[in-house]
Amino acid sequence: MKRSFAITLLAVSSILVSPALAGLVSVNFTDTTPTGKGGDGDGFLGSGVWNRYGVMDFDSEEPLALVDSVGADTSVTISGSLSGAEIDSRETAINGNGVQDESWTGVDTDALLFLTVTGLLPGQVYEVVVYSDRDGTGEPSDEVIVAGQTKDLPNPGSAATVLPGTEDEDFIRFFAAADASGEMLVISSTIAGLQIQGRLTSSEPGSRIDAVVSRISGITTGKGENRYGKGRSPKDTASLKAKRRGVVFYPALQNDGSQVDYCYLKLKYNKREADVKLRDRVAGGNVTAAAATGRYRFILDNQDARGFKMKVKSLKEKRRKIRLRFCGSPSTRDVALSDCVTCELKQKKKK
């Protein structure tokens, strides 16, 4: 977008994306509709109660306390400030829905809205959806920054739209983390709506990670599916006969919880017995070293799965069986919500 956005991005890019987990808070930025609660339609992350934030309350000394989708009080608040002369509001009734019909924008060129969300769980990842009023600043697209991540949101122009509209046209999605203080900064030149979904209280259970392993390429199911524990049972073990060039297993981790999470992957094996190369089939690249120390992490949406390719070659020909364990843990590191499977390399007994 504009030069000031690049400067702003440098200032916020140091915010680290680290763990997450599923309540929902929705904010509707309004013009003539006063601050309060209302049912403003089905957003991408769900419907229920929206927190209407009237423009007259923008930049007030007291942040706006937010309720969740069923109208219950939460610890989450939102407050705003502006780089530029003043905040303006806009009504675009042609859009035909309660969220995109009203919006906030900066009056001056390059004016940015700074919205600070507080009361989230420190270090937790949330799914965040930002809605435009479709017109934006008049540029082909505008940049939006959430917790240091930046994306372009196109401005296709006003049109009769049924919520939630079309992704990357009416709204954009982020997976972003609250900082160490439980805050998240949202920056945009124009905004019509905001939804944040994830773990709002520490009493909510974390996600459960299911480890599986297959001998078939391209799938994320197999041995150990819907079974949890240390992965030492035959039902949690995939076995292959040793070959000179090595064998390939296809392990995967699935998030069986109802929240997005920033999970851990750990690969356990004896480096003197086996040469191992583990590749992330989504992100690409060799992740063996990071996985062997339990440092490999990635964001996994609820009910989503991530597949891997693991090539194993024996370094000990006299060893009848060589076993490796592929384990996943949620961001909470809760042992009860973690899981392992076993990859077993079988070798012929030497005479």
C-alpha positions as CSV (number, residue, x, y, z in Angstrom):
1,M,0.0,0.0,0.0
2,K,1.6,3.2,1.1
3,R,5.1,4.0,2.5
4,S,3.8,4.5,6.1
5,F,2.6,0.9,6.0
6,A,6.0,-0.4,5.3
7,I,7.4,1.5,8.3
8,T,4.5,0.2,10.5
9,L,5.2,-3.3,9.4
10,L,8.8,-3.1,10.6
11,A,7.6,-1.9,13.9
12,V,5.3,-4.8,14.6
13,S,7.0,-7.6,12.8
14,S,8.9,-8.5,15.9
15,I,5.7,-9.9,17.5
16,L,6.3,-13.6,17.5
17,V,3.8,-16.2,16.4
18,S,3.8,-18.8,19.1
19,P,1.2,-21.2,20.5
20,A,-2.8,-21.4,20.1
21,L,-6.0,-22.8,20.9
22,A,-12.3,-21.8,21.0
23,G,-14.6,-19.2,21.9
24,L,-15.6,-16.5,19.5
25,V,-15.7,-12.7,19.7
26,S,-17.1,-10.7,16.8
27,V,-16.8,-6.9,16.4
28,N,-18.9,-4.8,14.0
29,F,-17.4,-1.3,13.3
30,T,-20.4,1.0,12.9
31,D,-21.3,4.5,11.9
32,T,-24.8,5.5,12.9
33,T,-25.5,2.3,14.7
34,P,-24.5,2.9,18.3
35,T,-22.2,0.8,20.4
36,G,-23.9,-2.3,21.8
37,K,-24.8,-5.9,21.0
38,G,-26.7,-7.3,18.1
39,G,-27.1,-10.2,15.7
40,D,-25.4,-9.0,12.5
41,G,-25.3,-12.1,10.5
42,D,-23.3,-15.3,9.8
43,G,-19.6,-14.5,9.7
44,F,-17.0,-16.9,8.4
45,L,-16.2,-18.1,11.9
46,G,-19.8,-18.3,13.0
47,S,-22.8,-16.1,14.0
48,G,-24.4,-15.2,17.3
49,V,-23.9,-11.9,19.1
50,W,-21.7,-9.2,17.5
51,N,-20.2,-6.4,19.5
52,R,-21.1,-3.2,17.7
53,Y,-18.4,-0.6,18.1
54,G,-19.7,2.9,17.2
55,V,-17.3,5.4,15.7
56,M,-18.1,7.9,18.5
57,D,-16.4,5.6,21.0
58,F,-13.2,5.2,19.0
59,D,-10.1,6.2,20.8
60,S,-11.9,6.5,24.1
61,E,-10.0,6.3,27.4
62,E,-11.8,3.1,28.3
63,P,-11.5,0.1,26.0
64,L,-14.7,-1.6,24.9
65,A,-15.4,-4.9,26.8
66,L,-16.4,-7.6,24.5
67,V,-18.9,-10.5,24.9
68,D,-18.7,-13.8,23.1
69,S,-21.0,-15.3,20.5
70,V,-23.6,-16.3,23.1
71,G,-23.5,-12.9,24.8
72,A,-21.4,-14.0,27.8
73,D,-18.9,-11.6,29.3
74,T,-15.2,-12.2,28.4
75,S,-11.9,-10.7,29.5
76,V,-11.3,-9.5,25.9
77,T,-11.4,-5.8,25.2
78,I,-10.7,-3.6,22.1
79,S,-9.4,0.0,21.9
80,G,-8.3,2.1,19.0
81,S,-6.0,4.9,17.9
82,L,-5.1,6.5,14.6
83,S,-2.1,7.7,12.7
84,G,-3.4,10.7,10.7
85,A,-5.8,13.6,11.4
86,E,-9.0,11.8,12.3
87,I,-11.2,8.8,12.0
88,D,-14.2,8.8,9.6
89,S,-17.0,6.4,9.2
90,R,-18.8,5.2,6.1
91,E,-22.2,3.8,5.2
92,T,-22.4,1.5,2.2
93,A,-25.9,0.2,2.4
94,I,-25.7,-1.3,-1.1
95,N,-23.6,-4.1,0.4
96,G,-26.8,-5.4,2.0
97,N,-25.5,-6.9,5.3
98,G,-25.1,-5.6,8.8
99,V,-21.3,-5.8,8.9
100,Q,-20.2,-4.4,5.6
101,D,-22.9,-1.7,5.4
102,E,-20.9,0.4,8.0
103,S,-17.2,0.7,8.5
104,W,-14.3,2.9,9.8
105,T,-11.7,4.5,7.7
106,G,-9.0,7.2,8.0
107,V,-9.7,10.6,6.6
108,D,-6.1,11.5,5.5
109,T,-4.1,9.7,2.9
110,D,-2.0,7.0,4.5
111,A,-4.1,7.2,7.7
112,L,-4.0,3.9,9.6
113,L,-6.3,2.4,12.2
114,F,-4.6,0.8,15.2
115,L,-6.8,-1.6,17.0
116,T,-5.5,-3.3,20.2
117,V,-7.2,-6.4,21.4
118,T,-6.4,-7.4,25.0
119,G,-7.4,-10.1,27.4
120,L,-6.4,-13.0,25.2
121,L,-4.2,-15.9,26.5
122,P,-0.5,-15.0,26.2
123,G,1.2,-16.9,23.4
124,Q,-2.0,-18.6,22.2
125,V,-2.8,-18.8,18.4
126,Y,-6.2,-17.6,17.2
127,E,-7.9,-17.6,13.9
128,V,-8.6,-14.0,12.9
129,V,-10.9,-12.8,10.2
130,V,-10.9,-9.1,9.0
131,Y,-13.8,-7.9,6.9
132,S,-13.7,-4.9,4.5
133,D,-16.5,-2.6,3.3
134,R,-15.5,-3.7,-0.3
135,D,-14.6,-0.1,-1.2
136,G,-11.6,0.4,1.0
137,T,-9.3,3.4,0.3
138,G,-10.0,3.3,-3.4
139,E,-6.7,1.6,-4.2
140,P,-6.9,-1.8,-5.9
141,S,-6.2,-3.4,-2.5
142,D,-5.3,-2.4,1.0
143,E,-2.8,-4.0,3.4
144,V,-3.9,-5.4,6.7
145,I,-1.5,-6.4,9.5
146,V,-2.5,-8.8,12.3
147,A,0.2,-9.5,15.0
148,G,3.0,-8.7,12.6
149,Q,1.6,-10.6,9.6
150,T,0.6,-8.7,6.5
151,K,-1.8,-9.5,3.7
152,D,-3.5,-7.7,0.9
153,L,-7.3,-7.3,0.9
154,P,-8.7,-6.4,-2.6
155,N,-11.3,-3.7,-3.0
156,P,-13.8,-5.0,-5.5
157,G,-16.3,-2.2,-5.0
158,S,-19.8,-2.1,-3.4
159,A,-22.1,-5.0,-4.2
160,A,-25.1,-6.8,-2.6
161,T,-23.3,-9.4,-0.5
162,V,-24.6,-12.1,1.8
163,L,-22.2,-12.7,4.8
164,P,-19.6,-14.0,5.1
165,G,-19.0,-13.2,1.4
166,T,-16.0,-14.5,-0.5
167,E,-12.6,-15.1,1.1
168,D,-9.8,-12.7,-0.2
169,E,-12.6,-10.5,-1.5
170,D,-14.8,-9.6,1.4
171,F,-12.5,-10.8,4.1
172,I,-9.1,-12.3,4.8
173,R,-8.0,-14.9,7.4
174,F,-5.0,-15.0,9.7
175,F,-3.6,-17.5,12.2
176,A,-2.0,-15.2,14.7
177,A,-0.7,-15.3,18.3
178,A,-1.4,-13.0,21.2
179,D,1.9,-11.6,22.6
180,A,3.3,-12.2,26.1
181,S,0.8,-9.7,27.6
182,G,-2.2,-11.4,25.9
183,E,-2.5,-8.5,23.3
184,M,-2.9,-8.6,19.6
185,L,-2.5,-5.5,17.3
186,V,-4.6,-5.2,14.2
187,I,-3.7,-2.4,11.7
188,S,-5.7,-1.4,8.6
189,S,-6.7,1.7,6.7
190,T,-10.4,0.6,6.6
191,I,-12.2,-2.1,8.5
192,A,-15.9,-3.2,8.7
193,G,-15.7,-6.3,10.9
194,L,-13.4,-8.5,13.0
195,Q,-13.7,-12.0,14.3
196,I,-11.3,-13.8,16.7
197,Q,-11.8,-17.4,17.5
198,G,-9.8,-19.6,19.9
199,R,-9.1,-20.4,23.5
200,L,-10.4,-17.5,25.5
201,T,-9.9,-18.9,29.0
202,S,-7.3,-21.2,30.5
203,S,-10.1,-23.5,31.7
204,E,-10.9,-24.5,28.1
205,P,-9.3,-27.8,27.2
206,G,-6.4,-27.8,24.7
207,S,-6.4,-29.6,21.4
208,R,-5.8,-33.3,21.2
209,I,-3.1,-34.5,18.8
210,D,-3.5,-37.8,17.0
211,A,-0.4,-39.4,15.5
212,V,-0.8,-41.9,12.6
213,V,1.5,-43.7,10.2
214,S,1.0,-45.4,6.9
215,R,3.1,-47.2,4.3
216,I,1.1,-45.5,1.5
217,S,2.0,-42.1,0.0
218,G,-0.4,-39.2,0.0
219,I,-2.7,-40.1,2.9
220,T,-2.9,-38.8,6.5
221,T,-4.6,-41.9,8.0
222,G,-3.2,-45.3,9.0
223,K,-2.0,-47.2,12.0
224,G,-2.7,-45.5,15.3
225,E,-5.6,-43.4,14.1
226,N,-8.0,-42.5,16.9
227,R,-5.7,-44.3,19.4
228,Y,-3.8,-42.3,21.9
229,G,-0.8,-43.0,24.1
230,K,2.9,-44.0,23.7
231,G,2.3,-45.9,20.5
232,R,3.9,-49.2,21.4
233,S,1.0,-51.5,20.5
234,P,0.9,-53.4,17.2
235,K,-2.1,-51.4,16.3
236,D,0.1,-48.3,16.5
237,T,3.0,-49.7,14.5
238,A,3.8,-49.8,10.8
239,S,6.4,-52.3,9.8
240,L,8.5,-52.6,6.6
241,K,11.3,-55.0,5.5
242,A,14.7,-53.5,5.2
243,K,16.0,-52.6,1.8
244,R,19.5,-51.5,0.8
245,R,18.3,-48.0,-0.2
246,G,16.1,-47.7,2.8
247,V,12.3,-47.7,3.3
248,V,9.8,-44.9,3.4
249,F,7.0,-44.3,6.0
250,Y,4.3,-41.7,5.8
251,P,3.5,-40.4,9.3
252,A,1.0,-37.6,10.1
253,L,-0.3,-35.5,12.9
254,Q,-4.0,-34.5,13.2
255,N,-5.6,-31.9,15.5
256,D,-8.6,-33.6,17.0
257,G,-9.5,-30.6,19.1
258,S,-12.0,-27.8,18.3
259,Q,-9.3,-25.1,18.3
260,V,-6.4,-24.1,16.1
261,D,-3.1,-25.0,17.8
262,Y,0.7,-24.5,17.4
263,C,1.7,-28.1,18.0
264,Y,5.0,-29.8,18.6
265,L,6.5,-32.7,16.6
266,K,9.2,-35.0,18.1
267,L,11.0,-37.8,16.4
268,K,12.6,-40.4,18.7
269,Y,15.3,-42.8,17.4
270,N,18.8,-44.0,17.9
271,K,21.2,-42.1,15.6
272,R,23.7,-45.0,15.8
273,E,21.1,-47.4,14.4
274,A,19.4,-45.5,11.6
275,D,19.9,-42.8,9.1
276,V,16.7,-40.8,8.9
277,K,15.4,-38.0,6.7
278,L,12.0,-36.5,7.6
279,R,10.3,-34.1,5.3
280,D,7.3,-31.9,5.9
281,R,5.0,-32.5,2.9
282,V,3.3,-29.1,3.2
283,A,6.1,-26.7,4.2
284,G,8.8,-28.8,2.4
285,G,12.4,-29.2,3.5
286,N,14.2,-31.5,5.7
287,V,13.0,-31.2,9.3
288,T,14.8,-34.1,10.9
289,A,17.1,-32.2,13.1
290,A,14.4,-30.0,14.6
291,A,12.0,-32.9,15.1
292,A,14.7,-35.0,16.8
293,T,15.1,-32.2,19.4
294,G,11.3,-31.6,19.7
295,R,11.7,-28.1,18.3
296,Y,9.7,-28.6,15.1
297,R,6.4,-26.8,15.3
298,F,3.6,-25.8,13.0
299,I,0.1,-24.3,13.1
300,L,-2.6,-27.0,12.7
301,D,-6.2,-26.0,12.3
302,N,-8.9,-27.9,14.2
303,Q,-9.7,-31.3,12.5
304,D,-6.8,-30.6,10.1
305,A,-3.9,-33.0,9.4
306,R,-0.3,-32.6,8.3
307,G,1.5,-35.3,6.5
308,F,5.3,-36.2,6.4
309,K,7.6,-38.4,4.4
310,M,10.2,-40.3,6.4
311,K,13.0,-42.3,4.8
312,V,14.9,-44.7,7.1
313,K,18.1,-46.6,6.3
314,S,19.6,-49.1,8.7
315,L,23.1,-48.5,10.1
316,K,23.1,-51.8,12.1
317,E,22.7,-54.9,10.0
318,K,22.8,-57.2,12.9
319,R,19.9,-55.6,14.6
320,R,16.7,-57.6,13.8
321,K,14.4,-54.6,14.4
322,I,14.9,-50.9,14.4
323,R,12.2,-48.8,15.9
324,L,11.5,-45.1,15.6
325,R,8.7,-43.2,17.4
326,F,6.8,-40.3,15.8
327,C,5.1,-38.2,18.4
328,G,2.9,-35.1,18.5
329,S,2.0,-32.8,21.4
330,P,-0.4,-29.8,21.7
331,S,1.0,-26.4,22.5
332,T,0.1,-27.0,26.2
333,R,2.5,-30.0,26.2
334,D,-0.2,-31.9,28.1
335,V,0.8,-35.6,28.1
336,A,-2.8,-36.7,28.2
337,L,-3.4,-34.9,24.9
338,S,-0.3,-36.2,23.2
339,D,0.2,-39.2,21.0
340,C,2.9,-41.4,19.4
341,V,3.1,-44.1,16.7
342,T,6.0,-46.5,15.9
343,C,7.8,-47.0,12.6
344,E,9.5,-50.4,12.5
345,L,12.3,-51.6,10.2
346,K,12.6,-55.4,10.0
347,Q,15.8,-57.0,8.9
348,K,16.7,-60.6,8.1
349,K,18.7,-62.5,10.7
350,K,22.3,-62.8,9.7
351,K,23.7,-66.4,9.6
